[in-house]
């Protein structure tokens, strides 16, 4: 802004200070303006102040000419009434100034390393595991404690404020719903979890021939409904939220259960807390949790009308084929957040399992037929419910990245704890604390908390689930000769990222990406820069 165009307000310094302070407070509260170093912010606020004075000074003069008071009735230092500042002028400034402010900010020398696109997503996956699910919550408590120490937030930081999407199965689904859908603090979730497991598993039922489940499903349903009443005041609250909170702060939750009628493909049914283009089961929260925890050895199955058509489906334990929901979570993130990037993937187990093995005797007569079948069935169940194999596959997928994926799971002490041994909760907590005291685990959690807090994009969601990208050589050969983009071009990373993700999504056929806007907005430079990046890939 030229010196000649600035209005002199030195004689009205009280007006100047009041107007500046009011507008700076307004700008700091605006979510669509960026933040940066104090030096950058000072430059921006100075420019905003000059811009504001230039456009309001004539209004001040008009009020003085009309004999209207510039000081609020009863005294005070505010030169302009709040209504004029907030209602009349700021609306015009907001329409004219945010985009230039963005461009000015991005061109500042000390902002070269700042994030210009949307923040990276934080994903959380929780394994199923019965009683040992307490271990997962204690690990999350450690993460939240460190994140709270690094946060500027005065109140208690909740997991739903830290993670963008949480997936769970079995008892991990209960934890996911408590933290994400019900928005509990981690301490409240731990208390609710221990209370629920103690009451559900403290009394076995008498079983007869043909019955399934060693524990009463009615007790589980009663405790789930009681938990919902304490949290939201409605025992029949729906899994899918009716009124969605703001997109930037919402935590999406998805839990999985298996259909008893078809286990061939081991594809689970998803119960989501958010609308989706994919088919979603629509039911109450307690029904979704009953479905995912219906382990054949513990609870009988449950029939749920998932589509509202009076056609019910029978569900069984989500851990049968989906004990570790991380792969499903990555698929869900790709589907729900197209064009976005992921900052961190946190996968938390419920304790390292014991070794799965079949020890055969030296002679065929060492096992009876019944014993052999029992052992084989036991091994098959443990293999189906195994989560470490999936964790190893996911870790191998992200080996070359070097950061972003974290698997946390207690290694020793929990192997012998059965899923229903509620009286060993204190023992589980002790083994988890010992695990968290290990130096390598502390360092891992420190790195994890740093990446969660910074939300720096690591991978694009278009290939986060492991799908093979389209051959880049074909794309490179198909890009015709184009003029180079301007060396002064800066910013617009959000649009470039979306366009690049669209053209590398792997879909077949001709693809067209339309950029539209006012003349001089930068459409040509965005297209040229995107083409250059695709060619470099």
N, C-alpha and C positions, 0 to 999 in steps of 0.2 A: 504494500500500500504506500503510495507516494506521500512525501512530507507535505506537499501542497494541499492534499485532500483531507488532511487531518484537521479536525476542528479543535480550536484551543479552548480548553475547559479549565485552565489554571485558576481563573478567578472563582470558579465554582468547585473547588476541590472537595468539598463535602459531598456534593452530588456525584463527583467522579468516583470517590472511594466507595460510596454506597452502591452505586450502579455496578461497579466492577465486582465488589464482593458478592452481590446478589447474582450476577451472571456467571461468575466462576462457580458458585455453588450449584447453579443450574446445570452447567456443562459437566461438572464432575458426577452429577446424578444421572446423566444420560447414558444408557447402555450402548447406543450406537456410535459413540465417540471412543476412540482407542485410548489406551493408557501406555505410558512408557517411563523413561527416566525422568527425574525431577527437572533436569535441564530442558528436556523436550517439552514437558508439560508447561514449564514456564514460558517457553516460546509460543506455544499454542495459546495459552491463556492471554498472553500479551496481545497476540494478533486478534483473538476474539474480542478482547476489550476495545481495541482500536476500532474494530468493525462495529461493535455495539454502539460506541459513542458516536460514530459517524452517522448511524441510522436513527439515533434517538435524540440527538441534540436539537434538531428542528422541533421535535415534539415538546421538548422541555421549553424551548423558546415560545412555542404557541401557548402553552399553559401559562407561562409568565405574562404573555401579552393579554391573555384573557382574564388575568387576575386570579387564576386558580392557584391554590396553595401547592407548594412543592414539598412541604414537610407534613408528615402525617399528623392528624389531630392528636393533641396530647403530648407532642414532642417526638423525640426519636431522631435518628440520623438518616433514615431512608428518604432519599430525595424524590423518588417517584413512587406513587402508590403501587402496591403489589399487583393490583388488577391490570394496570397498564403494562408492567414488566412481563408478567406471566401470561396474560391472556391476549394482549393486543400485539406486542412486539415479538415475543419469543416464537410465536407460531410462524411468523414471516421469516425470522432468522433461521429457524429449524429447517424450513423448506429451501432456503438459499445457501446455507453455509455448511451443513454436514459433509457433503461430498468434497468441496475444496479443503475442508479441515482434514479429511482422510488423506487427500493427495499431499497436502503440506506435511502431514505427519510422516508419511511413507518416504518422503524425500529428505528427511532430516538425517544428517550423517551418523548420528548415534543410534539409529533405528535399523541398521542393516541386518541385524540378526533377529529382529522381532518377528512374531508370527502375524501374518497378514490374512491368512485364510481362517476358516472355522477351526475351533480347537479339536484335538484328537479325542476319540472316544475311549472311555475306560470300561472294560468288560469284566464281569465277575462270574465265575462258574463254580458251583458247589456240588460236590459228590454226594450221593446217598450213602447211608451207613448205619442207620439205627441210632442207638445210644451214643456211639462215637461221633455223631454229628456235632456234639458239644465242642469237640476239638476244633472244628472249622470256625465256630463262632469265637472261640478264644483267640484264634489266629487273626481274625478280622478285628477283634478288640485291640490287638497289638498294632495293627495297621492304622486303625482310627486314632489311637493314642498318639502315634508319631505324626500323623497328618494334622491332628489338632494342635500339636506343638508348633508346627510350621505354618498354621493358618492364622489369618488376621481376624477370624470370626470370633465374636465375643461369646456367643452361645455354644451349645454342644453341637459338634459336627456329626451329622448322621451319615451312614453309608449311602442312603438315597441321594445325598448331595455330592457324593464323591464318584459314584459309579453311574454310568448312563444306561447300562443294561445288566440284569442279573438273571442267570439261569440256574435251575436246580432240579433235582430228582430225588424221590424218596424223602428222607428227613432233610436233605439239602433243599428240597422244594419248600418245606415248612420255613426254613431259615430265609430263603429267598423272598417268600411272601411277607414275612415279618419285616425284613429290612427294606424291601422295595415297595411292595404294594401297600403295606400298612404304615410304612415310614417310621418304624420304631428306631430308637437309639440302640446301640449295640448292647448296652447294659440291660435295657428292658427286654430285648430279644433273648438274651441269655437267661434271664429270670423266667420268662414265659416258656422257654424251651425245657429247662430243668423241671419246672412245675408240671408241664404236660407229660414228659416222659416218665416221671415218677408215678403219676396217677394212672397212666395208661398201662405201664408194664409191671406194676406192683402186684397185680392179681391175675393169675391165669384162669382160664375158663375150663370147665370139664368138657372134653371133646368126645364125641361118639363116632362110630364108624361112618365114613362118608363125609364128615364135617371137615372144613378147612379152617386154619387159623387157630393159634394157641391163645390169643387174647381177644377180648370183646371189642368188636368194631363199634358197638354202641357207645362204649366208654371213650374211644378215640373221637367219635363224632361229637360227643358232649363236650369234651375238652377243647376241641377245635372251635366250636361255637362259643364257648366261654371266652376263649382268647380273642375272638373277633368282637364280642360284646365289650370287652375291656378296651380294645384298641379303637374301634370305630362306632361302637354302640349299636351294631346291627349284626346279628348272627347269620343272617342270610345275605350279607353284602356280596355283590357280584365280583367275579374275578376280573372282568373287563370294566374299567372305570367309565362311568357315564360322562362325567365332566373332566376333561383332560386338563392338567395344569400346563403352565408355559413349557413350550418345547425345549427350551434351553436348560431347564432345571428338572425336567421329568425323568424319573428312573423307570425304565421299562422292565417288566418281569415276565418270564416265560418258564413254565414248569412242564415236565413231560411224564406221561403214563403210557403203558402198553395196552393194546387191545387184546383181551383174552381170546377173541375170535380169530385173530390172525397174527401170529408171531413169526411167520415165515421170513419176512424181510427185515424184521427187527427195527421197523420204522415206528417211532413213538408218535403219540398224539400230543399236540401242543395246546396248552392252556395259557392264553396270553392276557395281560392286563391292559392291552392297547389294541385299537383297531388295526387290522392288517389285510393286505390283499390276499393272503393265503387263508385257507379255511381255518377258523379258530373255534375251539369248543367254548360254548357260552353256558356258564353255569355259576353256581355260588362258589365262593372261595373254599368253603369246607368240603364241597363235593370234589373240587379239583385236587385238594390235598388228600382226601380219602382215596381217590383214584391212584395217585402216584405212590401212596404208602401201602397199598393193598398187597403186601407180600403173602404168597400162598401159605407159608409156614406160620404167619403171624395173624393176619386178618383176612376175613373173607372178602371177595371181590365186591365191587359196587357197580350198579347200573346207573348210567347218567345219560340224560337226553341232551346231547352236546350241541345239536343244531336247532332245537326248538321245534322239532317235527313230530314229537311223540314216538320217535324211533330211538330206543335206548341202546347203548353200547355197554358191554361189560368190560371193566378195566382191571388190570393187575399191576403189580409193582413196576414203577418206571425203571428201576435198576436192572431189570432183566433185559439186557441189551443196551441200556443207556445209563449205566452207573456213573459214568463221567460225561456230563452233557456238553463239554467244551466244543466238540465238533459241531453239535447242533447250534450252540450259541454263535459260532462264527458264521454259520449259514444264515442265522437269523439277523445278525448284524449286517451282512451283505444285502439282505433283502430289505431291511427297514431303514438303512442309512446309505442309499446309493450316492456315489460321488463324495462320500466322507472318508476320513482316514481314522485309523485306530492308534491310540497312544499306548495302551497297555492291555494285556490279557492276564488276569489273575485266576489261576485254577487252584482250588483248595480241596484237599482230600480229607478223609476221615480216619486217617491212620493207615500205615503201610500194612497190607494183608500178609497173612502167613503164606509160606511156600505151598503152592498147589502141586501135589504129587500123588502118584499111585505106586505104592511099594508092593510088588508081587512077591509071593513066596517062592521057595525053591521047587515046590511040588504043586501040581494042579489041585491037590486036595487041601491045600492050605486055606483056601476060601471056599465057602459054600456058595451056591448060586445066589442066595439071598444077600449074603454079605457083599459079594462082588457087585451086584446090581446097586446096592445101597452106596457103595464107595464110588461107583461110576456116576451115579446121579448126583452125589455130593460134589464131585469134581466138576461135572458139567455145570452145576449151579454156580460154583465159585468162579469158573471161567466166564460164565455169562454176566456175573456181577462184578467182574474184575475191572478196576479203573486204571491201574498202573500201565497196562498195555496201551490204552488209549493215550495216557499222559506221555508215554514214550514216543508214540507216533507224532503227537503234536509238537513235542520238543524237537524231534528230528526235522520237522517241517520248518521250524524257525531257527535252526542252528546257525545259518549264515547271517542272520540279522544281528545277533549279538545282544539285543536288548528288546524289551517290550513284553516278552512272555515269561511268566513266573509261575512255577509250580511249588506249592507249599503243602507239605504232608508230613505228619509225625512219623519218624522212621522206626522207633523202638518203643516197646512197652504196651501198645494197644493191640498187638496181633491176636492175643488170646481173649480179648473182650468180645463176648457175644452181643448181637444187636439188641437184645432185650435185657441185659444185665444192668438195670437202672441203679442198683446199689453200688456200682463201681464208677459213678460219675466223678467222685473226688479223685479217684485214681487216674481217670482220663485227664482231668485238669492238671494233675501233677506231672504226668508224662508230657503234656503239651507245653507246660512252662519250661520243663527241661529242654525240650526241643527249641523253644524260642530263645533260650539262653546261649545256644551254640553261636560261636562267633561268625561262622559262615552264613548262618540263618539271619543273624542281625544285619550283616552287610547286605544280604539279598533284600531284606525288607526295607532297608534304607534306600537302596536303588529303586525299589518298587514305589515307595512313597514319593520319591522325587519325580519319577515319571508320571505318576498319577496326578500330582499337583501341577506339574508343568503342562500336561496335556499336549506334548509335542507329537505331531503326526509321525508315525513310523511306517505303517502300511496302509495302502488304499483298500477299502472294503470290497472293491470289485474282484479281488483274488484272495481275500482273506480266508476263504473256506477251502482253498487248495485247488480250485479249478484251473485248468491249463489255459493260459491266455492265447489269444489269436496270434498266429505267426507274425512277428514284427517285421520280418524281411518283406513279406507281401505288402504290409502297410507302407514300409519305407519306399518300396519300388513304386507304389501307387501315388506317392506324393509328388506332384509335379514341381518343376522349378519355380520357386517363389522368391520375391525380393526379401531381403533380410528385414527383421523388425527394427524399430528405432532403438538406438543405443541409449536413449533417454527414457525409454519405456520402463515403468515401474508399477508395482502393485497388481491388482486384478487377479491375484492368485486363486481366489475362490472360483472364478469363472474358468480359468485355465485348467484347474484341477477337475472341475466337472466335465469339461469337454474332453480332456485326456482320458478320464475314466470311462466316458461314454464310448469312445472309439476303441478302447482296449478291453471292452467288457466281454468279448468273445461271441457276441451275437452274430448270426449269419445275415447275409444280404447287405444291401446298400444302406448306409447310415447317414443321416443328415442332422446336423446340429445347428440350430438357428440362434444367432445373436441379434438382438434388436435393441435400439436405443436412439437417443437424440444424436444429431450430427456432432462429431467431435468428441463423443463419449469414449472412444477408444476401441470400437468394435474391430477395425482392421488390424490394429496392433495385437489385440488378444488372439485373433485367428492366426496371425503370422507367428506369434510366440508359441502357440499351441502346436502348430505344424513343425516348428523347429525342434521342440522337445520330443515330439513323436519320431521325427527323423533321427534324432540323436539316440533314442532308445533302440 
